[in-house]
Amino acid sequence: MDVKVNSVNFTADQKLITFVNDKVNKLQLFFDNIIKSEVFLKVDKDQEKENKLAEIRILLPGKELFAKKQCRTFEEATDLAVEALRRQVKKYKGKLID
C-alpha cells in the first residue's frame, strides 16, 4: 500500500513518519485491497493542549474512508484515527461478504 504522510505547518521527523507508516500499514491485516492512504498531520491553535490533529484517508476499491482525531500527541491521534478506520474497514468488508 502506498502511504503518503503530509505535515502541515511543521516538519515531521523521521521517527514520527515511520510510526505513522507502521500504524497505517497494519490496516492491511484487516483488508488487503487498500489501494493507497494519505495522512495529514497538523498543529491546530498552538495555545491549546490537545492541538495535534491526524487526518487519515484510505482508498478502497469503490470506496473512500476517512478518520480525523485530535489529541495531545500525533502518536495518540494517529492511534485513534487508525482504530476508527479499522472499524470502518471491518464494516465495509462485512458488507462485501453479504
C-alpha positions as CSV (number, residue, x, y, z in Angstrom):
1,M,0.0,0.0,0.0
2,D,1.2,3.5,-0.8
3,V,1.2,5.7,2.3
4,K,1.7,9.5,1.8
5,V,2.4,11.5,5.0
6,N,1.9,15.3,4.8
7,S,2.9,17.5,7.7
8,V,1.1,20.9,7.7
9,N,2.7,24.0,9.4
10,F,5.6,21.9,10.8
11,T,8.3,19.5,9.7
12,A,7.8,15.9,10.9
13,D,10.9,14.0,12.0
14,Q,11.6,10.5,10.5
15,K,10.6,8.8,13.7
16,L,7.1,10.2,13.5
17,I,6.8,9.4,9.8
18,T,7.9,5.8,10.4
19,F,5.4,5.4,13.3
20,V,2.5,6.7,11.1
21,N,3.5,4.4,8.2
22,D,3.7,1.3,10.5
23,K,0.2,2.1,12.1
24,V,-1.5,2.7,8.7
25,N,0.1,-0.3,7.1
26,K,-1.4,-2.5,9.9
27,L,-4.8,-1.8,8.3
28,Q,-3.9,-4.3,5.6
29,L,-4.2,-7.1,8.1
30,F,-8.0,-6.5,8.1
31,F,-8.4,-5.8,4.3
32,D,-5.6,-6.4,1.8
33,N,-7.2,-4.5,-1.1
34,I,-6.4,-1.0,0.2
35,I,-5.1,1.0,-2.8
36,K,-3.5,3.9,-1.0
37,S,-3.7,6.1,2.0
38,E,-3.0,9.8,2.7
39,V,-2.2,11.1,6.2
40,F,-2.3,14.8,7.2
41,L,-0.6,15.8,10.4
42,K,-1.5,19.4,11.6
43,V,-0.8,21.6,14.5
44,D,-4.0,23.4,15.4
45,K,-4.0,26.6,17.6
46,D,-0.7,26.4,19.4
47,Q,-2.2,27.6,22.7
48,E,-4.4,24.5,23.2
49,K,-3.0,21.4,25.0
50,E,-4.8,19.0,22.6
51,N,-3.7,20.7,19.4
52,K,-2.3,17.7,17.4
53,L,-4.5,16.7,14.5
54,A,-4.3,13.5,12.5
55,E,-6.5,13.0,9.4
56,I,-6.2,9.7,7.5
57,R,-7.9,8.9,4.2
58,I,-7.8,5.5,2.7
59,L,-8.9,4.5,-0.8
60,L,-10.5,1.1,-1.3
61,P,-12.0,-0.3,-4.5
62,G,-15.2,1.7,-5.0
63,K,-15.0,3.4,-1.5
64,E,-13.1,6.1,0.4
65,L,-12.8,6.0,4.2
66,F,-11.8,8.9,6.4
67,A,-11.0,9.5,10.1
68,K,-9.9,12.6,11.9
69,K,-8.8,12.8,15.5
70,Q,-7.3,15.5,17.7
71,C,-5.1,14.7,20.8
72,R,-2.1,15.8,22.8
73,T,0.4,14.0,20.6
74,F,0.5,12.9,17.0
75,E,1.1,9.3,18.0
76,E,-2.1,9.3,20.1
77,A,-4.2,11.0,17.4
78,T,-2.8,8.5,14.8
79,D,-3.7,5.6,17.0
80,L,-7.3,6.7,17.5
81,A,-7.7,7.6,13.8
82,V,-6.3,4.2,12.7
83,E,-8.6,2.4,15.2
84,A,-11.6,4.3,13.8
85,L,-10.6,3.3,10.3
86,R,-10.1,-0.3,11.4
87,R,-13.8,-0.4,12.5
88,Q,-14.9,1.2,9.2
89,V,-12.8,-1.3,7.1
90,K,-14.3,-4.2,9.0
91,K,-17.8,-2.9,8.5
92,Y,-17.1,-2.3,4.7
93,K,-15.6,-5.8,4.4
94,G,-18.7,-7.3,6.2
95,K,-21.0,-5.6,3.6
96,L,-18.9,-7.1,0.7
97,I,-19.3,-10.6,2.1
98,D,-23.1,-10.2,2.4
